Amino acid sequence: MDWHQQYIGKVKHAVFHTQKTGRKRVVVSTEENVIASLDLRHGEIFWRHVLGINDVVDGIDIALDVITLSSDGSTLRAWNLPDGQMVWESFLRGSKHSKPLLLVPTNLKVDKDSLILVSSKGCLHAVSSIDGEILWTRDFAAESVEVQQVIQLDESDQIYVVGYAGSSQFHAYQINAMNGELLNHETAAFSGGFVGDVALVSSDTLVTLDTTRSILVTVSFKNRKIAFQETHLSNLGEDSSGMVEILPSSLTGMFTVKINNYKLFIRLTSEDKLEVVHKVDHETVVSDALVFSEGKEAFAVVEHGGSKVDITVKPGQDWNNNLVQESIEMDHQRGLVHKVFINNYLRTDRSHGFRALIVMEDHSLLLVQQGKIVWNREDALASIIDVTTSELPVEKEGVSVAKVEHSLFEWLKLKGTLMLASPEDVAAIQAIRLKSSEKSKMTRDHNGFRKLLIVLTKARKIFALHSGDGRVVWSLLLHKSEACDSPTELNLYQWQTPHHHAMDENPSVLVVGRCGVSSKAPAILSFVDTYTGKELNSFDLVHSAVQVMPLPFTDSTEQRLHLLVDDDRRIHLYPKTSEAISIFQQEFSNIYWYSVEADNGIIKGHAVKSKCAGEVLDDFCFETRVLWSIIFPMESEKIIAAVSRKQNEVVHTQAKVTSEQDVMYKYISKNLLFVATVAPKASGHIGSADPDEAWLVVYLIDTITGRILHRMTHHGAQGPVHAVLSENWVVYHYFNLRAHRYEMSVTEIYDQSRAENKDVLKLVLGKHNLTAPVSSYSRPEITTKSQTYFFTHSVKAVAVTSTAKGITSKQLLIGTIGDQVLALDKRFLDPRRSINPTQAEKEEGIIPLADSLPIIPQSYVTHSLKVEGLRGILTVPAKLESTTLVFAYGVDLFYTRLAPSRTYDSLTEDFSYALLLLTIVALVAAIFVTWVLSEKKELREKWR
Amino acid sequence: MKKKLPLFALFLFFFSLLLFCHSSLAFESDELLVDDEEFGLEGGSKPQIKPHEPAPTRSTTTTTRRKVSDQDSDSKIQFSLEHAFGDSDFVPAGTFSARLKTSSHGGQTLTKLRFSRNAFTGEDKEKFEKLLQDDDFYRIRLPSNTVSPPGRDYIISSVKARCLPREGLDEHFVIHMEGVNILAVNYGAFGACSYPRQLKLPHKWSFNSHTVLKNSEQAPRAPIFAEEVLGENGEGEIIPPPERSFWAKYWMYLIPLGLIVINAVTQAMNMPEEGVQGGGQTQQSAAAIQRGPGSAVRRR
């Protein structure tokens, strides 16, 4: 029923651990700020740590333990290699930002203590690897030198630190690594200036670019002398126009330059001349140099050739020689190779073998050895952006094998319950239960439990996960058009969900992305079939998409109408068909939307005005106008949260019968927006403001008219605010500075205009306004009720369960700071709670008021599991009213089924139908027997 | 010291405005002096409020004006309402005046809001009729800062024109304030505006305005119970379990018992007649009765 999957994200660095102790492992750090130790044989995770969002890993290496440098070079940690326990942690202070560098010299050892050199924040620190003690620190920021490289001189305890002061002054320091003593300091100016990265070619020579990016500058600092040598790129026979950059690499005597679309490998000859060794296209990737036996070096080059990937391992400095050459078949859904790391091992014949760890464009991680992919990990799933669901195909007619299997299973179950089963049978029952072929079938089930979770990831890859067991049904790397090289994906929308007509069409989803990062970048639309995983169509639009609005209308093929708002506030209708436009024309005057400009503190409401006026006639483009605006004063309020109701939420009844036989009518409007603002001073992290200068104002706004229905100030409170809006209530979570605790508040809105409809006679005579259409332009008569409670945890995400008909009571799903999901009954957040509820109220289910919300350990829906890096919780109704499907995602994925009021409408899976049948048969038989017996007895008595 | 200058300027501005008002006869403010904090009920145009006695009304206004200039007029402010028909440009449509109250801790709030609306001109009327025909929007706007209008931007609000006509034109303003800033204005009909909207022309082309100033409410504090208070309450609830009557508790035992007794009595009464069947029957009958009197009867 539940499944849990662990991921790590796209690998940034990998360090191999090949010591003979234990199994072979690779330690990786990823873009999701995960540090993990993976099994080299199977790719499983031995241990894993998810660092915070702001704790970006800058470097990773293995000394005695795994050493990581993170948080912009300010945190250095050591993790125990076998089990991942943290050994020590050091904070490195510094004044200025500089490139964080981590260096673990191989031979600087005193007893068992090896030295770790860290350059960060303008300082160079030497740290002991045993306890993390800072042995010495040297401040370069004081001399306004920005450190570029820390270089260890071969086999000595001296290090070179090189850097720039300004853009043209070059500094080289020679330092004794053991005590930080400055041995020598050389400086020289270079008139051309430096820009970009440096590439270290040997221990005393490096190469960089001048400010024009057309001259390669070779800097050598041997023999206490700094010498510059300029080589014009055009002298190497290369066109230097365009983007030139030096790629960081650690090859000896060689470096890589990227010019526009190709890469150059340039070698430094013994006469200190530069010469081009090889020229490849930009898709080729090179690994760092690996030192294996007796100072021999090797590096790997990965090139693409059609559907194949060629991996060649070359000895250092010798381009024309290959140690290994392999070609592997690669699924084109994985895209290009992004990174490669190599590792050597001893073959059975005592020769050297190489294996490569490859990071692909779709963030997957592969281990390649002997021309085969040994294992792969789909680590794109650690970076989910958006999720939607799709129904599975309807089952075809006919008796399937599964059905026969199912009835067999029923009899086995019966045997089990009647205690007749042999041990083998019991084992078989267990096996079937575990496998439960039923739940992973690729067809729709009666209860609506089986679904496809369509998941969009940062890697631009879409996955379809089967809700039964979480396996990947299909995956699709979105096609990249020529017009756009850095597309980013944003959202998923259900484009076509056939259920009434057009049943032979497959459902499809719409993926909205944009070309570039700014919101003004042109949008990209892709349509993906959810059954086959094929990209049906894709468009590069001329306009941008700031907002996407699915409309509640579908055309004859059940394609949903969508409106895209561009940055000029014009709206564009999709699909671009005449049918869509005729549907849209009918509802023209009833289309409104709102925009929240969080930076400006303005919320605006818009309506459609007319067709776009422009030189190009576009029937699907419409001008809009501003209908209302709400402007928050910049000096006192800042928008930090805006939450609206889920569009597809179902509300069972508007009336709520209270214990006094009274009726309250919920104010149910789809156009409700919850907005939370805080004092600008208190918009930072908790503790940055005094309670007196912090406040939180919450608003409930009708988005058609801009009417503020409810406005309330919490003094001494501040964000972050997490809120959920459902039916007629909103629940939000924030921090109370006065009480030093987190709080959760609930606000419920009731409609008073319908409150008179209590008279039965009136209802019978039809003198009520219950069927009258509701208009936002009527002045609402509403009352609100609020209550506040303390809550122990800070929160990462809040969601609410949703069921098919909205009858089942609701639970709030709270993603806690411990990366777990807690289910909390909505009954605990009921503004009608009081300290001493009356008997009638108790019968209604009102819980006596307490100052804090209870956290019941059994109500963690994730049980003992953690959804590391939790970002979102999605709830989807099943067809069975009592049940809701919950999908929580972050670095990990977790899926479960919840029944907030128990499964009152279905029998459990363990229920044995066969036993029921048997019991009925037995009872009928018993009735017959007793009947016959009593007949006989009666006859006997009559004869007496 | 710095504060005085704008106030002085304001005063000057106000004074010039008064002069202007005097000279232009087109504007005839006839403020109804209701000192209501929330509701500044206001009749916009001349014919609506006491059309039969225009002279005294005017005299009262003059007195108020004098009063204004006599008093510390630095605390009085005015800001204008502008309207637009459909997508036309905004033009002035009325004036709000209010008293600026400075509280002890420096915060400023508006009180005693009054509103006077300019009468519709013939042109306006035509435009409005057009809006009614097209079921289009009637839009208004207010400055977001009342002290230094327009502040950051104008606050816009709109309503379908067909919602307004009733007897006259009924409008309802709810102005949400934060100090001297206007956050939002909710503009609309006074009552319901049922959908589909019917085309209906007003009898009188004059506005009947209602205005409400709203400030933010305080949130209720989280209930803080001392531990022992909670304990007491909890115990207090447990100690007196409402004592139910004897009948309420034991009815399920009493009814069968009663039936058995009744049956036993009837059995005993029938005994002499059934004497033939033997004495052992009595005990047996008691057992039979438990199945209900019906079965006992059938057995006979």
Contacts between the chains, C-beta under 8 A, distances in Angstrom:
chain1	res1	chain2	res2	distance
A	589	B	135	7.0
A	602	B	153	7.2
A	607	B	137	7.4
A	609	B	87	6.8
A	625	B	87	6.2
A	626	B	156	5.7
A	627	B	137	6.5
A	627	B	139	7.4
A	627	B	156	7.0
A	627	B	157	7.8
A	627	B	158	4.6
A	628	B	156	5.5
A	628	B	157	4.9
A	628	B	158	6.1
A	628	B	184	7.7
A	629	B	153	7.1
A	629	B	154	7.5
A	629	B	155	5.7
A	629	B	156	4.6
A	629	B	157	7.9
A	629	B	184	7.7
A	630	B	155	7.2
A	630	B	183	6.0
A	630	B	184	4.1
A	631	B	144	4.5
A	631	B	151	7.5
A	631	B	152	5.7
A	631	B	153	5.7
A	631	B	155	5.8
A	631	B	181	7.8
A	631	B	182	7.7
A	631	B	183	6.7
A	631	B	184	7.6
A	632	B	178	7.8
A	632	B	183	6.3
A	633	B	144	7.6
A	633	B	145	7.8
A	633	B	152	7.9
A	633	B	178	5.6
A	633	B	179	7.3
A	633	B	181	4.1
A	633	B	183	7.4
A	634	B	152	7.0
A	636	B	178	6.0
A	636	B	179	7.2
A	636	B	181	7.6
A	637	B	178	7.0
A	697	B	216	6.0
A	698	B	219	7.9
A	705	B	157	7.5
A	705	B	158	7.9
A	705	B	159	7.3
A	705	B	186	6.8
A	705	B	188	6.5
A	706	B	157	6.1
A	706	B	184	6.3
A	706	B	186	6.9
A	707	B	174	7.6
A	707	B	186	4.3
A	707	B	188	7.4
A	708	B	174	7.7
A	708	B	176	5.3
A	708	B	183	7.4
A	708	B	184	5.4
A	708	B	186	6.4
A	708	B	214	7.8
A	711	B	176	6.5
A	711	B	214	7.3
A	711	B	216	5.1
A	711	B	217	6.5
A	712	B	216	6.6
A	712	B	217	5.0
A	712	B	218	7.4
A	712	B	219	4.8
A	713	B	216	4.4
A	713	B	217	6.8
A	713	B	218	6.0
A	713	B	219	6.2
A	714	B	219	4.4
A	715	B	218	7.1
A	715	B	219	7.7
A	736	B	222	7.2
A	739	B	222	6.9
A	739	B	224	7.6
A	743	B	222	5.8
A	745	B	219	7.0
A	753	B	192	7.5
A	772	B	194	6.3
A	773	B	194	7.1
A	773	B	195	4.5
A	773	B	196	7.8
A	774	B	195	7.6
A	775	B	192	7.5
A	775	B	193	5.4
A	775	B	194	6.3
A	775	B	195	4.2
A	775	B	197	7.9
A	777	B	159	6.0
A	777	B	160	5.7
A	777	B	163	4.8
A	777	B	188	5.8
A	777	B	189	6.5
A	777	B	193	4.0
A	777	B	195	7.9
A	778	B	163	8.0
A	778	B	188	7.8
A	778	B	189	7.0
A	778	B	191	7.1
A	778	B	192	4.0
A	778	B	193	4.8
A	778	B	194	7.1
A	779	B	172	6.1
A	779	B	188	5.9
A	779	B	189	6.4
A	779	B	190	6.6
A	779	B	191	6.1
A	779	B	192	7.1
A	786	B	219	6.6
A	786	B	220	6.0
A	787	B	220	6.8
A	788	B	219	6.7
A	788	B	220	6.3
A	788	B	221	7.0
A	788	B	222	4.1
A	788	B	223	7.9
A	789	B	222	6.1
A	789	B	223	8.0
A	790	B	222	5.9
A	835	B	223	7.6
A	835	B	233	6.4
A	836	B	233	7.1
A	836	B	237	7.3
A	839	B	242	8.0
A	848	B	233	8.0
A	848	B	237	7.8
A	849	B	223	6.1
A	850	B	223	8.0
A	850	B	225	7.5
A	850	B	230	7.3
A	851	B	222	6.2
A	851	B	223	5.1
A	851	B	224	5.6
A	851	B	225	5.2
A	851	B	230	8.0
